[in-house]
């Protein structure tokens, strides 16, 4: 499943950019594509940092067992 998502995350935007290039020109399409990729990358980084902060808060609680006994 991860392989399919990975392939689609690259191919779908490339197809959209290819279709847009015929109408808006290659330079404008490249700028829009690069800005979109940069925005989505920053959004993913913020989501990762939020998850990391949440995980760290949960593991720093005094008296909380990280690995419960089986």
N, CA, C, O and CB atoms as a CASP TS submission, in Angstrom:
PFRMAT TS
TARGET T0000
AUTHOR 0000-0000-0000
METHOD Language model
MODEL 1
PARENT N/A
ATOM      1  N   UNK     1       0.820  -1.204   0.000  1.00  0.00           N
ATOM      2  CA  UNK     1       0.000   0.000   0.000  1.00  0.00           C
ATOM      3  C   UNK     1       0.860   1.261   0.000  1.00  0.00           C
ATOM      4  O   UNK     1       0.552   2.231  -0.693  1.00  0.00           O
ATOM      5  CB  UNK     1      -0.931   0.002   1.206  1.00  0.00           C
ATOM      6  N   UNK     2       1.943   1.241   0.784  1.00  0.00           N
ATOM      7  CA  UNK     2       2.815   2.414   0.849  1.00  0.00           C
ATOM      8  C   UNK     2       3.456   2.682  -0.505  1.00  0.00           C
ATOM      9  O   UNK     2       3.675   3.835  -0.876  1.00  0.00           O
ATOM     10  CB  UNK     2       3.899   2.224   1.920  1.00  0.00           C
ATOM     11  N   UNK     3       3.762   1.602  -1.253  1.00  0.00           N
ATOM     12  CA  UNK     3       4.360   1.775  -2.571  1.00  0.00           C
ATOM     13  C   UNK     3       3.390   2.478  -3.516  1.00  0.00           C
ATOM     14  O   UNK     3       3.799   3.347  -4.286  1.00  0.00           O
ATOM     15  CB  UNK     3       4.779   0.418  -3.152  1.00  0.00           C
ATOM     16  N   UNK     4       2.127   2.117  -3.467  1.00  0.00           N
ATOM     17  CA  UNK     4       1.114   2.736  -4.323  1.00  0.00           C
ATOM     18  C   UNK     4       0.956   4.211  -3.977  1.00  0.00           C
ATOM     19  O   UNK     4       0.882   5.054  -4.871  1.00  0.00           O
ATOM     20  CB  UNK     4      -0.237   2.006  -4.184  1.00  0.00           C
ATOM     21  N   UNK     5       0.903   4.525  -2.690  1.00  0.00           N
ATOM     22  CA  UNK     5       0.777   5.920  -2.269  1.00  0.00           C
ATOM     23  C   UNK     5       1.993   6.718  -2.702  1.00  0.00           C
ATOM     24  O   UNK     5       1.864   7.863  -3.137  1.00  0.00           O
ATOM     25  CB  UNK     5       0.596   6.015  -0.749  1.00  0.00           C
ATOM     26  N   UNK     6       3.172   6.123  -2.587  1.00  0.00           N
ATOM     27  CA  UNK     6       4.398   6.799  -2.997  1.00  0.00           C
ATOM     28  C   UNK     6       4.396   7.086  -4.499  1.00  0.00           C
ATOM     29  O   UNK     6       4.744   8.186  -4.929  1.00  0.00           O
ATOM     30  CB  UNK     6       5.618   5.953  -2.625  1.00  0.00           C
ATOM     31  N   UNK     7       4.006   6.103  -5.278  1.00  0.00           N
ATOM     32  CA  UNK     7       3.959   6.306  -6.733  1.00  0.00           C
ATOM     33  C   UNK     7       2.929   7.355  -7.123  1.00  0.00           C
ATOM     34  O   UNK     7       3.188   8.193  -7.987  1.00  0.00           O
ATOM     35  CB  UNK     7       3.646   4.990  -7.442  1.00  0.00           C
ATOM     36  N   UNK     8       1.766   7.312  -6.491  1.00  0.00           N
ATOM     37  CA  UNK     8       0.724   8.285  -6.809  1.00  0.00           C
ATOM     38  C   UNK     8       1.106   9.692  -6.380  1.00  0.00           C
ATOM     39  O   UNK     8       0.723  10.664  -7.031  1.00  0.00           O
ATOM     40  CB  UNK     8      -0.577   7.888  -6.151  1.00  0.00           C
ATOM     41  N   UNK     9       1.864   9.811  -5.282  1.00  0.00           N
ATOM     42  CA  UNK     9       2.234  11.141  -4.804  1.00  0.00           C
ATOM     43  C   UNK     9       3.169  11.853  -5.769  1.00  0.00           C
ATOM     44  O   UNK     9       3.252  13.081  -5.760  1.00  0.00           O
ATOM     45  CB  UNK     9       2.885  11.042  -3.440  1.00  0.00           C
ATOM     46  N   UNK    10       3.869  11.100  -6.596  1.00  0.00           N
ATOM     47  CA  UNK    10       4.726  11.723  -7.602  1.00  0.00           C
ATOM     48  C   UNK    10       4.053  11.810  -8.966  1.00  0.00           C
ATOM     49  O   UNK    10       4.222  12.803  -9.675  1.00  0.00           O
ATOM     50  CB  UNK    10       6.020  10.954  -7.724  1.00  0.00           C
ATOM     51  N   UNK    11       3.298  10.790  -9.340  1.00  0.00           N
ATOM     52  CA  UNK    11       2.760  10.762 -10.698  1.00  0.00           C
ATOM     53  C   UNK    11       1.538  11.649 -10.898  1.00  0.00           C
ATOM     54  O   UNK    11       1.399  12.266 -11.954  1.00  0.00           O
ATOM     55  CB  UNK    11       2.410   9.361 -11.062  1.00  0.00           C
ATOM     56  N   UNK    12       0.653  11.730  -9.916  1.00  0.00           N
ATOM     57  CA  UNK    12      -0.550  12.563 -10.085  1.00  0.00           C
ATOM     58  C   UNK    12      -0.192  14.043 -10.241  1.00  0.00           C
ATOM     59  O   UNK    12      -0.699  14.686 -11.160  1.00  0.00           O
ATOM     60  CB  UNK    12      -1.498  12.380  -8.887  1.00  0.00           C
ATOM     61  N   UNK    13       0.667  14.613  -9.373  1.00  0.00           N
ATOM     62  CA  UNK    13       1.049  16.013  -9.598  1.00  0.00           C
ATOM     63  C   UNK    13       1.798  16.229 -10.921  1.00  0.00           C
ATOM     64  O   UNK    13       1.657  17.283 -11.541  1.00  0.00           O
ATOM     65  CB  UNK    13       1.911  16.495  -8.447  1.00  0.00           C
ATOM     66  N   UNK    14       2.585  15.249 -11.353  1.00  0.00           N
ATOM     67  CA  UNK    14       3.305  15.385 -12.617  1.00  0.00           C
ATOM     68  C   UNK    14       2.339  15.411 -13.795  1.00  0.00           C
ATOM     69  O   UNK    14       2.547  16.169 -14.743  1.00  0.00           O
ATOM     70  CB  UNK    14       4.310  14.242 -12.785  1.00  0.00           C
ATOM     71  N   UNK    15       1.302  14.609 -13.753  1.00  0.00           N
ATOM     72  CA  UNK    15       0.300  14.607 -14.826  1.00  0.00           C
ATOM     73  C   UNK    15      -0.464  15.928 -14.834  1.00  0.00           C
ATOM     74  O   UNK    15      -0.718  16.498 -15.895  1.00  0.00           O
ATOM     75  CB  UNK    15      -0.682  13.418 -14.659  1.00  0.00           C
ATOM     76  N   UNK    16      -0.828  16.411 -13.652  1.00  0.00           N
ATOM     77  CA  UNK    16      -1.528  17.698 -13.563  1.00  0.00           C
ATOM     78  C   UNK    16      -0.640  18.830 -14.078  1.00  0.00           C
ATOM     79  O   UNK    16      -1.104  19.708 -14.805  1.00  0.00           O
ATOM     80  CB  UNK    16      -1.962  17.981 -12.108  1.00  0.00           C
ATOM     81  N   UNK    17       0.636  18.804 -13.698  1.00  0.00           N
ATOM     82  CA  UNK    17       1.566  19.831 -14.172  1.00  0.00           C
ATOM     83  C   UNK    17       1.747  19.749 -15.680  1.00  0.00           C
ATOM     84  O   UNK    17       1.849  20.778 -16.348  1.00  0.00           O
ATOM     85  CB  UNK    17       2.923  19.692 -13.473  1.00  0.00           C
ATOM     86  N   UNK    18       1.789  18.542 -16.221  1.00  0.00           N
ATOM     87  CA  UNK    18       1.907  18.387 -17.670  1.00  0.00           C
ATOM     88  C   UNK    18       0.713  18.954 -18.409  1.00  0.00           C
ATOM     89  O   UNK    18       0.862  19.586 -19.455  1.00  0.00           O
ATOM     90  CB  UNK    18       2.074  16.933 -18.025  1.00  0.00           C
ATOM     91  N   UNK    19      -0.470  18.729 -17.867  1.00  0.00           N
ATOM     92  CA  UNK    19      -1.676  19.284 -18.495  1.00  0.00           C
ATOM     93  C   UNK    19      -1.705  20.802 -18.358  1.00  0.00           C
ATOM     94  O   UNK    19      -2.137  21.501 -19.275  1.00  0.00           O
ATOM     95  CB  UNK    19      -2.947  18.673 -17.869  1.00  0.00           C
ATOM     96  N   UNK    20      -1.245  21.315 -17.215  1.00  0.00           N
ATOM     97  CA  UNK    20      -1.255  22.761 -17.003  1.00  0.00           C
ATOM     98  C   UNK    20      -0.210  23.460 -17.861  1.00  0.00           C
ATOM     99  O   UNK    20      -0.394  24.617 -18.241  1.00  0.00           O
ATOM    100  CB  UNK    20      -1.015  23.078 -15.534  1.00  0.00           C
ATOM    101  N   UNK    21       0.877  22.775 -18.168  1.00  0.00           N
ATOM    102  CA  UNK    21       1.951  23.398 -18.951  1.00  0.00           C
ATOM    103  C   UNK    21       1.490  23.769 -20.355  1.00  0.00           C
ATOM    104  O   UNK    21       2.005  24.723 -20.940  1.00  0.00           O
ATOM    105  CB  UNK    21       3.151  22.463 -19.037  1.00  0.00           C
ATOM    106  N   UNK    22       0.537  23.037 -20.899  1.00  0.00           N
ATOM    107  CA  UNK    22       0.060  23.358 -22.240  1.00  0.00           C
ATOM    108  C   UNK    22      -0.773  24.638 -22.249  1.00  0.00           C
ATOM    109  O   UNK    22      -0.900  25.292 -23.284  1.00  0.00           O
ATOM    110  CB  UNK    22      -0.760  22.200 -22.797  1.00  0.00           C
ATOM    111  N   UNK    23      -1.339  24.995 -21.100  1.00  0.00           N
ATOM    112  CA  UNK    23      -2.190  26.187 -21.032  1.00  0.00           C
ATOM    113  C   UNK    23      -1.469  27.405 -20.465  1.00  0.00           C
ATOM    114  O   UNK    23      -1.696  28.524 -20.926  1.00  0.00           O
ATOM    115  CB  UNK    23      -3.408  25.897 -20.195  1.00  0.00           C
ATOM    116  N   UNK    24      -0.609  27.207 -19.478  1.00  0.00           N
ATOM    117  CA  UNK    24       0.001  28.351 -18.800  1.00  0.00           C
ATOM    118  C   UNK    24       1.464  28.560 -19.139  1.00  0.00           C
ATOM    119  O   UNK    24       2.026  29.605 -18.811  1.00  0.00           O
ATOM    120  CB  UNK    24      -0.135  28.189 -17.332  1.00  0.00           C
ATOM    121  N   UNK    25       2.087  27.604 -19.779  1.00  0.00           N
ATOM    122  CA  UNK    25       3.502  27.718 -20.090  1.00  0.00           C
ATOM    123  C   UNK    25       4.336  26.963 -19.069  1.00  0.00           C
ATOM    124  O   UNK    25       3.904  26.726 -17.941  1.00  0.00           O
ATOM    125  CB  UNK    25       3.924  29.184 -20.141  1.00  0.00           C
ATOM    126  N   UNK    26       5.534  26.593 -19.484  1.00  0.00           N
ATOM    127  CA  UNK    26       6.373  25.744 -18.659  1.00  0.00           C
ATOM    128  C   UNK    26       6.891  26.464 -17.421  1.00  0.00           C
ATOM    129  O   UNK    26       6.929  25.884 -16.336  1.00  0.00           O
ATOM    130  CB  UNK    26       7.528  25.228 -19.468  1.00  0.00           C
ATOM    131  N   UNK    27       7.289  27.722 -17.575  1.00  0.00           N
ATOM    132  CA  UNK    27       7.862  28.460 -16.442  1.00  0.00           C
ATOM    133  C   UNK    27       6.826  28.663 -15.335  1.00  0.00           C
ATOM    134  O   UNK    27       7.106  28.394 -14.166  1.00  0.00           O
ATOM    135  CB  UNK    27       8.405  29.822 -16.911  1.00  0.00           C
ATOM    136  N   UNK    28       5.652  29.130 -15.693  1.00  0.00           N
ATOM    137  CA  UNK    28       4.605  29.347 -14.685  1.00  0.00           C
ATOM    138  C   UNK    28       4.180  28.039 -14.022  1.00  0.00           C
ATOM    139  O   UNK    28       3.905  28.009 -12.822  1.00  0.00           O
ATOM    140  CB  UNK    28       3.388  30.022 -15.323  1.00  0.00           C
ATOM    141  N   UNK    29       4.126  26.963 -14.799  1.00  0.00           N
ATOM    142  CA  UNK    29       3.786  25.659 -14.233  1.00  0.00           C
ATOM    143  C   UNK    29       4.852  25.207 -13.249  1.00  0.00           C
ATOM    144  O   UNK    29       4.533  24.679 -12.184  1.00  0.00           O
ATOM    145  CB  UNK    29       3.616  24.617 -15.343  1.00  0.00           C
ATOM    146  N   UNK    30       6.123  25.413 -13.602  1.00  0.00           N
ATOM    147  CA  UNK    30       7.203  25.022 -12.709  1.00  0.00           C
ATOM    148  C   UNK    30       7.149  25.802 -11.394  1.00  0.00           C
ATOM    149  O   UNK    30       7.325  25.225 -10.321  1.00  0.00           O
ATOM    150  CB  UNK    30       8.552  25.235 -13.391  1.00  0.00           C
ATOM    151  N   UNK    31       6.910  27.088 -11.474  1.00  0.00           N
ATOM    152  CA  UNK    31       6.845  27.908 -10.257  1.00  0.00           C
ATOM    153  C   UNK    31       5.693  27.450  -9.367  1.00  0.00           C
ATOM    154  O   UNK    31       5.865  27.325  -8.154  1.00  0.00           O
ATOM    155  CB  UNK    31       6.680  29.405 -10.615  1.00  0.00           C
ATOM    156  N   UNK    32       4.536  27.200  -9.945  1.00  0.00           N
ATOM    157  CA  UNK    32       3.388  26.744  -9.163  1.00  0.00           C
ATOM    158  C   UNK    32       3.644  25.357  -8.573  1.00  0.00           C
ATOM    159  O   UNK    32       3.299  25.100  -7.419  1.00  0.00           O
ATOM    160  CB  UNK    32       2.123  26.724 -10.032  1.00  0.00           C
ATOM    161  N   UNK    33       4.242  24.468  -9.355  1.00  0.00           N
ATOM    162  CA  UNK    33       4.538  23.119  -8.874  1.00  0.00           C
ATOM    163  C   UNK    33       5.549  23.165  -7.733  1.00  0.00           C
ATOM    164  O   UNK    33       5.373  22.486  -6.721  1.00  0.00           O
ATOM    165  CB  UNK    33       5.070  22.242 -10.022  1.00  0.00           C
ATOM    166  N   UNK    34       6.603  23.960  -7.887  1.00  0.00           N
ATOM    167  CA  UNK    34       7.630  24.072  -6.845  1.00  0.00           C
ATOM    168  C   UNK    34       7.057  24.678  -5.568  1.00  0.00           C
ATOM    169  O   UNK    34       7.383  24.230  -4.468  1.00  0.00           O
ATOM    170  CB  UNK    34       8.808  24.920  -7.344  1.00  0.00           C
ATOM    171  N   UNK    35       6.207  25.692  -5.706  1.00  0.00           N
ATOM    172  CA  UNK    35       5.593  26.309  -4.533  1.00  0.00           C
ATOM    173  C   UNK    35       4.672  25.328  -3.820  1.00  0.00           C
ATOM    174  O   UNK    35       4.634  25.293  -2.590  1.00  0.00           O
ATOM    175  CB  UNK    35       4.815  27.565  -4.935  1.00  0.00           C
ATOM    176  N   UNK    36       3.937  24.539  -4.576  1.00  0.00           N
ATOM    177  CA  UNK    36       3.045  23.546  -3.984  1.00  0.00           C
ATOM    178  C   UNK    36       3.830  22.468  -3.251  1.00  0.00           C
ATOM    179  O   UNK    36       3.468  22.080  -2.140  1.00  0.00           O
ATOM    180  CB  UNK    36       2.167  22.912  -5.059  1.00  0.00           C
ATOM    181  N   UNK    37       4.900  21.985  -3.864  1.00  0.00           N
ATOM    182  CA  UNK    37       5.730  20.962  -3.218  1.00  0.00           C
ATOM    183  C   UNK    37       6.375  21.521  -1.951  1.00  0.00           C
ATOM    184  O   UNK    37       6.432  20.828  -0.934  1.00  0.00           O
ATOM    185  CB  UNK    37       6.819  20.448  -4.192  1.00  0.00           C
ATOM    186  N   UNK    38       6.860  22.757  -1.996  1.00  0.00           N
ATOM    187  CA  UNK    38       7.466  23.366  -0.811  1.00  0.00           C
ATOM    188  C   UNK    38       6.435  23.530   0.304  1.00  0.00           C
ATOM    189  O   UNK    38       6.737  23.270   1.469  1.00  0.00           O
ATOM    190  CB  UNK    38       8.085  24.729  -1.166  1.00  0.00           C
ATOM    191  N   UNK    39       5.225  23.957  -0.042  1.00  0.00           N
ATOM    192  CA  UNK    39       4.170  24.120   0.951  1.00  0.00           C
ATOM    193  C   UNK    39       3.797  22.784   1.594  1.00  0.00           C
ATOM    194  O   UNK    39       3.678  22.689   2.815  1.00  0.00           O
ATOM    195  CB  UNK    39       2.938  24.756   0.310  1.00  0.00           C
ATOM    196  N   UNK    40       3.615  21.762   0.772  1.00  0.00           N
ATOM    197  CA  UNK    40       3.243  20.450   1.308  1.00  0.00           C
ATOM    198  C   UNK    40       4.370  19.846   2.142  1.00  0.00           C
ATOM    199  O   UNK    40       4.111  19.148   3.123  1.00  0.00           O
ATOM    200  CB  UNK    40       2.871  19.498   0.168  1.00  0.00           C
ATOM    201  N   UNK    41       5.608  20.109   1.762  1.00  0.00           N
ATOM    202  CA  UNK    41       6.742  19.628   2.558  1.00  0.00           C
ATOM    203  C   UNK    41       6.785  20.312   3.913  1.00  0.00           C
ATOM    204  O   UNK    41       7.028  19.662   4.930  1.00  0.00           O
ATOM    205  CB  UNK    41       8.060  19.861   1.813  1.00  0.00           C
ATOM    206  N   UNK    42       6.552  21.618   3.937  1.00  0.00           N
ATOM    207  CA  UNK    42       6.522  22.349   5.206  1.00  0.00           C
ATOM    208  C   UNK    42       5.365  21.865   6.077  1.00  0.00           C
ATOM    209  O   UNK    42       5.513  21.739   7.293  1.00  0.00           O
ATOM    210  CB  UNK    42       6.402  23.867   4.955  1.00  0.00           C
ATOM    211  N   UNK    43       4.231  21.598   5.469  1.00  0.00           N
ATOM    212  CA  UNK    43       3.076  21.086   6.207  1.00  0.00           C
ATOM    213  C   UNK    43       3.372  19.712   6.809  1.00  0.00           C
ATOM    214  O   UNK    43       3.004  19.440   7.952  1.00  0.00           O
ATOM    215  CB  UNK    43       1.848  21.007   5.288  1.00  0.00           C
ATOM    216  N   UNK    44       4.031  18.856   6.048  1.00  0.00           N
ATOM    217  CA  UNK    44       4.395  17.536   6.558  1.00  0.00           C
ATOM    218  C   UNK    44       5.403  17.647   7.699  1.00  0.00           C
ATOM    219  O   UNK    44       5.331  16.889   8.667  1.00  0.00           O
ATOM    220  CB  UNK    44       4.967  16.669   5.430  1.00  0.00           C
ATOM    221  N   UNK    45       6.338  18.583   7.591  1.00  0.00           N
ATOM    222  CA  UNK    45       7.310  18.790   8.661  1.00  0.00           C
ATOM    223  C   UNK    45       6.628  19.265   9.935  1.00  0.00           C
ATOM    224  O   UNK    45       6.953  18.792  11.024  1.00  0.00           O
ATOM    225  CB  UNK    45       8.373  19.797   8.229  1.00  0.00           C
ATOM    226  N   UNK    46       5.694  20.189   9.813  1.00  0.00           N
ATOM    227  CA  UNK    46       4.963  20.667  10.985  1.00  0.00           C
ATOM    228  C   UNK    46       4.145  19.542  11.628  1.00  0.00           C
ATOM    229  O   UNK    46       4.078  19.444  12.853  1.00  0.00           O
ATOM    230  CB  UNK    46       4.043  21.831  10.596  1.00  0.00           C
ATOM    231  N   UNK    47       3.536  18.711  10.814  1.00  0.00           N
ATOM    232  CA  UNK    47       2.773  17.582  11.349  1.00  0.00           C
ATOM    233  C   UNK    47       3.693  16.604  12.070  1.00  0.00           C
ATOM    234  O   UNK    47       3.331  16.070  13.119  1.00  0.00           O
ATOM    235  CB  UNK    47       2.011  16.863  10.224  1.00  0.00           C
ATOM    236  N   UNK    48       4.874  16.367  11.517  1.00  0.00           N
ATOM    237  CA  UNK    48       5.834  15.477  12.166  1.00  0.00           C
ATOM    238  C   UNK    48       6.314  16.058  13.486  1.00  0.00           C
ATOM    239  O   UNK    48       6.424  15.335  14.476  1.00  0.00           O
ATOM    240  CB  UNK    48       7.025  15.215  11.247  1.00  0.00           C
ATOM    241  N   UNK    49       6.598  17.340  13.514  1.00  0.00           N
ATOM    242  CA  UNK    49       7.032  17.979  14.757  1.00  0.00           C
ATOM    243  C   UNK    49       5.938  17.959  15.820  1.00  0.00           C
ATOM    244  O   UNK    49       6.223  17.791  17.006  1.00  0.00           O
ATOM    245  CB  UNK    49       7.459  19.416  14.485  1.00  0.00           C
ATOM    246  N   UNK    50       4.692  18.128  15.398  1.00  0.00           N
ATOM    247  CA  UNK    50       3.580  18.066  16.345  1.00  0.00           C
ATOM    248  C   UNK    50       3.437  16.661  16.929  1.00  0.00           C
ATOM    249  O   UNK    50       3.200  16.505  18.127  1.00  0.00           O
ATOM    250  CB  UNK    50       2.272  18.491  15.662  1.00  0.00           C
ATOM    251  N   UNK    51       3.580  15.652  16.094  1.00  0.00           N
ATOM    252  CA  UNK    51       3.513  14.276  16.595  1.00  0.00           C
ATOM    253  C   UNK    51       4.681  13.969  17.526  1.00  0.00           C
ATOM    254  O   UNK    51       4.512  13.289  18.538  1.00  0.00           O
ATOM    255  CB  UNK    51       3.501  13.284  15.428  1.00  0.00           C
ATOM    256  N   UNK    52       5.855  14.467  17.185  1.00  0.00           N
ATOM    257  CA  UNK    52       7.024  14.252  18.037  1.00  0.00           C
ATOM    258  C   UNK    52       6.847  14.929  19.393  1.00  0.00           C
ATOM    259  O   UNK    52       7.170  14.347  20.429  1.00  0.00           O
ATOM    260  CB  UNK    52       8.289  14.776  17.349  1.00  0.00           C
ATOM    261  N   UNK    53       6.335  16.153  19.385  1.00  0.00           N
ATOM    262  CA  UNK    53       6.098  16.865  20.647  1.00  0.00           C
ATOM    263  C   UNK    53       5.062  16.136  21.491  1.00  0.00           C
ATOM    264  O   UNK    53       5.220  16.035  22.708  1.00  0.00           O
ATOM    265  CB  UNK    53       5.638  18.308  20.377  1.00  0.00           C
ATOM    266  N   UNK    54       4.014  15.630  20.869  1.00  0.00           N
ATOM    267  CA  UNK    54       2.984  14.885  21.594  1.00  0.00           C
ATOM    268  C   UNK    54       3.573  13.607  22.175  1.00  0.00           C
ATOM    269  O   UNK    54       3.276  13.256  23.317  1.00  0.00           O
ATOM    270  CB  UNK    54       1.793  14.555  20.667  1.00  0.00           C
ATOM    271  N   UNK    55       4.393  12.916  21.419  1.00  0.00           N
ATOM    272  CA  UNK    55       5.017  11.689  21.904  1.00  0.00           C
ATOM    273  C   UNK    55       5.950  11.974  23.069  1.00  0.00           C
ATOM    274  O   UNK    55       5.963  11.234  24.052  1.00  0.00           O
ATOM    275  CB  UNK    55       5.780  10.997  20.779  1.00  0.00           C
ATOM    276  N   UNK    56       6.734  13.048  22.964  1.00  0.00           N
ATOM    277  CA  UNK    56       7.661  13.395  24.046  1.00  0.00           C
ATOM    278  C   UNK    56       6.913  13.785  25.323  1.00  0.00           C
ATOM    279  O   UNK    56       7.327  13.412  26.421  1.00  0.00           O
ATOM    280  CB  UNK    56       8.579  14.541  23.607  1.00  0.00           C
ATOM    281  N   UNK    57       5.820  14.531  25.186  1.00  0.00           N
ATOM    282  CA  UNK    57       5.023  14.896  26.363  1.00  0.00           C
ATOM    283  C   UNK    57       4.463  13.661  27.045  1.00  0.00           C
ATOM    284  O   UNK    57       4.403  13.604  28.273  1.00  0.00           O
ATOM    285  CB  UNK    57       3.881  15.840  25.971  1.00  0.00           C
ATOM    286  N   UNK    58       4.059  12.690  26.275  1.00  0.00           N
ATOM    287  CA  UNK    58       3.498  11.473  26.837  1.00  0.00           C
ATOM    288  C   UNK    58       4.530  10.612  27.532  1.00  0.00           C
ATOM    289  O   UNK    58       4.192   9.884  28.466  1.00  0.00           O
ATOM    290  CB  UNK    58       2.833  10.683  25.768  1.00  0.00           C
ATOM    291  N   UNK    59       5.762  10.673  27.107  1.00  0.00           N
ATOM    292  CA  UNK    59       6.797   9.822  27.689  1.00  0.00           C
ATOM    293  C   UNK    59       7.577  10.509  28.803  1.00  0.00           C
ATOM    294  O   UNK    59       8.420   9.871  29.434  1.00  0.00           O
ATOM    295  CB  UNK    59       7.749   9.374  26.617  1.00  0.00           C
ATOM    296  N   UNK    60       7.327  11.762  29.059  1.00  0.00           N
ATOM    297  CA  UNK    60       8.025  12.463  30.127  1.00  0.00           C
ATOM    298  C   UNK    60       7.201  12.553  31.403  1.00  0.00           C
ATOM    299  O   UNK    60       7.652  13.127  32.394  1.00  0.00           O
ATOM    300  CB  UNK    60       8.402  13.845  29.670  1.00  0.00           C
ATOM    301  N   UNK    61       6.010  11.996  31.388  1.00  0.00           N
ATOM    302  CA  UNK    61       5.141  12.047  32.555  1.00  0.00           C
ATOM    303  C   UNK    61       5.756  11.209  33.678  1.00  0.00           C
ATOM    304  O   UNK    61       6.035  10.027  33.478  1.00  0.00           O
ATOM    305  CB  UNK    61       3.711  11.541  32.203  1.00  0.00           C
ATOM    306  N   UNK    62       5.969  11.800  34.850  1.00  0.00           N
ATOM    307  CA  UNK    62       6.562  11.034  35.956  1.00  0.00           C
ATOM    308  C   UNK    62       5.668   9.867  36.368  1.00  0.00           C
ATOM    309  O   UNK    62       4.447  10.001  36.449  1.00  0.00           O
ATOM    310  CB  UNK    62       6.815  11.948  37.164  1.00  0.00           C
ATOM    311  N   UNK    63       6.294   8.730  36.625  1.00  0.00           N
ATOM    312  CA  UNK    63       5.570   7.569  37.092  1.00  0.00           C
ATOM    313  C   UNK    63       4.896   6.766  36.003  1.00  0.00           C
ATOM    314  O   UNK    63       4.297   5.729  36.289  1.00  0.00           O
ATOM    315  CB  UNK    63       4.569   7.986  38.063  1.00  0.00           C
ATOM    316  N   UNK    64       4.974   7.206  34.783  1.00  0.00           N
ATOM    317  CA  UNK    64       4.319   6.471  33.696  1.00  0.00           C
ATOM    318  C   UNK    64       5.272   5.412  33.160  1.00  0.00           C
ATOM    319  O   UNK    64       6.442   5.701  32.907  1.00  0.00           O
ATOM    320  CB  UNK    64       3.872   7.434  32.556  1.00  0.00           C
ATOM    321  N   UNK    65       4.786   4.202  32.987  1.00  0.00           N
ATOM    322  CA  UNK    65       5.603   3.136  32.444  1.00  0.00           C
ATOM    323  C   UNK    65       5.600   3.226  30.909  1.00  0.00           C
ATOM    324  O   UNK    65       4.551   3.303  30.269  1.00  0.00           O
ATOM    325  CB  UNK    65       5.088   1.749  32.924  1.00  0.00           C
ATOM    326  N   UNK    66       6.798   3.212  30.359  1.00  0.00           N
ATOM    327  CA  UNK    66       6.916   3.260  28.904  1.00  0.00           C
ATOM    328  C   UNK    66       6.605   1.891  28.306  1.00  0.00           C
ATOM    329  O   UNK    66       5.872   1.787  27.322  1.00  0.00           O
ATOM    330  CB  UNK    66       8.330   3.724  28.487  1.00  0.00           C
ATOM    331  N   UNK    67       7.161   0.855  28.899  1.00  0.00           N
ATOM    332  CA  UNK    67       6.944  -0.518  28.435  1.00  0.00           C
ATOM    333  C   UNK    67       6.266  -1.305  29.545  1.00  0.00           C
ATOM    334  O   UNK    67       6.939  -1.760  30.469  1.00  0.00           O
ATOM    335  CB  UNK    67       8.287  -1.196  28.013  1.00  0.00           C
ATOM    336  N   UNK    68       4.960  -1.476  29.477  1.00  0.00           N
ATOM    337  CA  UNK    68       4.280  -2.221  30.543  1.00  0.00           C
ATOM    338  C   UNK    68       4.727  -3.672  30.554  1.00  0.00           C
ATOM    339  O   UNK    68       5.076  -4.238  29.518  1.00  0.00           O
ATOM    340  CB  UNK    68       2.755  -2.143  30.374  1.00  0.00           C
ATOM    341  N   UNK    69       4.712  -4.258  31.726  1.00  0.00           N
ATOM    342  CA  UNK    69       5.108  -5.660  31.879  1.00  0.00           C
ATOM    343  C   UNK    69       4.054  -6.555  31.264  1.00  0.00           C
ATOM    344  O   UNK    69       2.856  -6.323  31.427  1.00  0.00           O
ATOM    345  CB  UNK    69       5.320  -6.020  33.365  1.00  0.00           C
ATOM    346  N   UNK    70       4.500  -7.572  30.562  1.00  0.00           N
ATOM    347  CA  UNK    70       3.559  -8.507  29.918  1.00  0.00           C
ATOM    348  C   UNK    70       3.121  -9.578  30.884  1.00  0.00           C
ATOM    349  O   UNK    70       2.333 -10.451  30.522  1.00  0.00           O
ATOM    350  CB  UNK    70       4.190  -9.153  28.680  1.00  0.00           C
TER
END
